[in-house]
Amino acid sequence: MIPAQEAAGESAMMGRQDRDQRQLFYEFSLDEMIPTDHLLRRIYVFATTALADLHHQLKAFYSDIGRPR
């Protein structure tokens, strides 16, 4: 019988990976990608204000202890 790591070669999924895995992840900042004068920034201010008000209006329907049954 062939051991699992030997059969899988370098791509074994179990165990600790010794190789650098930064290539699998990347950083992305939406704030850095949208220019300061873009329309989305003006919409964001309006949307967050409207949604905050909506959340406040619906607060009575939320459960204090979690999801209702």
Helices and strands as residue ranges (DSSP letters): H 4-8, G 9-11, G 22-24, H 30-33, H 39-58, G 59-61
